[in-house]
Each structure stands twice: as structure tokens, then as C-alpha cells.
């Protein structure tokens, strides 16, 4: 199965002053959202959600497929499961019914997650590259471990 990223990049930065300025603003917003109090709270919850997953695997390019979710899906399933008392399986089934990434922002806003932070988490989840010699499951397990390490790196004590 080939998966694609939900993140798009602009490649011709050298000749485009406005694009360079936009990239600088995006990087500043990323830094601000990761270091701010709301972002730190979400990162802690995301880390807890990743550790609580019934199987330590993360999917790329979709909220949830075949019982394996992405980092955002893990966060949503974890917080909704706590609120409603539903199981991981029930939460994953609900996520699998969502067909468009554009609904992600609506899902994470009630969790205190900004669009910028959602984008950063999706980018980190989707943009990890692993050798093609690994099986799909091995890549998903490695992605899970790397996302926990990424959270640890950005959570301030």
C-alpha cells in the first residue's frame, strides 16, 4: 500500500521573497505553538495517548485504518474514550468513517489544539522515512517510538 503525506511543500524558495517570508512566519508559528502553555498541555496528552495505544503502531496519511491510527487519531480516540467511556476499538471505528483530513481541525479544536499544532503533529507523523527493507508493521512501530521521542524532545519540564 502506498501512502502519501497530508503535508504539501513549496520547492522554489530561492527566487521568491514572499515565499521565504511565509516560511519564516510558519516556522515562528510552529515554535510558538510548541512552546506555549496550550501546546505543552496537548503534547503531554498526545504522549499519554501514544503510550496508551493498545498496539504501539502509527499509520501515515489517514486518521485510522484497520485498527491502526495516526498520532492525531490516537489523541482524539484517547480523549474521546476518556470522556465517553468507549473502547479504543469503538473510537478507531468512528475515526475510520472520517474520509477527509479537513475535518481534523474540527476534531482537535475542542481538545485545545491549534490548527498550527495539528499541522505540526501531522507533519511529524507523516514525514518520517524508514528503509524500505522494513515491513509496514515495523515502520508503524518505529513511527510510534519516534513520535513519543519527539513529544519528549518538545515537552518542557
GIWOHU-V679765 format. One record per residue. N is the residue number from 1. D_LAST is the distance of its C-alpha to the last C-alpha in Angstrom with 2 decimals. Layout:
n: (N,N)
d_last: (D_LAST,D_LAST)
This chain:
n: (1,2,3,4,5,6,7,8,9,10,11,12,13,14,15,16,17,18,19,20,21,22,23,24,25,26,27,28,29,30,31,32,33,34,35,36,37,38,39,40,41,42,43,44,45,46,47,48,49,50,51,52,53,54,55,56,57,58,59,60,61,62,63,64,65,66,67,68,69,70,71,72,73,74,75,76,77,78,79,80,81,82,83,84,85,86,87,88,89,90,91,92,93,94,95,96,97,98,99,100,101,102,103,104,105,106,107,108,109,110,111,112,113,114,115,116,117,118,119,120,121,122,123,124,125,126,127,128,129,130,131,132,133,134,135,136,137,138,139,140,141,142,143,144,145,146,147,148,149,150,151,152,153,154,155,156,157)
d_last: (39.35,38.24,35.16,34.31,31.20,30.58,29.49,32.22,32.26,34.65,36.08,38.26,35.80,37.93,40.69,38.96,37.48,36.39,34.65,32.78,31.71,30.69,28.57,26.83,26.21,24.88,22.41,21.27,20.95,18.94,16.43,16.37,16.01,13.10,11.12,12.55,11.55,14.13,13.18,9.56,11.32,13.91,11.85,10.47,14.15,15.47,13.74,15.19,18.44,18.70,18.29,20.83,23.44,26.71,27.28,24.57,26.21,25.60,28.53,29.13,30.85,31.19,29.24,30.88,33.93,35.49,32.58,30.02,27.62,25.41,21.66,22.59,25.20,22.85,20.58,23.75,25.43,22.53,22.13,25.92,26.60,24.53,26.41,29.82,29.83,31.18,30.68,28.99,32.55,33.52,30.48,31.11,34.78,33.98,31.76,34.56,36.92,35.00,36.73,35.15,31.78,32.47,31.73,28.13,27.11,29.01,27.26,23.64,24.22,24.39,20.95,19.49,19.37,21.00,23.71,21.84,18.84,21.47,23.27,20.33,19.63,23.41,23.74,21.21,22.86,26.36,26.34,25.56,28.72,29.95,33.29,36.13,37.07,34.35,35.46,34.02,32.31,30.83,29.42,27.96,26.30,24.95,23.69,21.81,20.13,19.38,17.84,15.39,14.61,14.40,11.87,9.69,10.40,9.52,6.45,3.79,0.00)
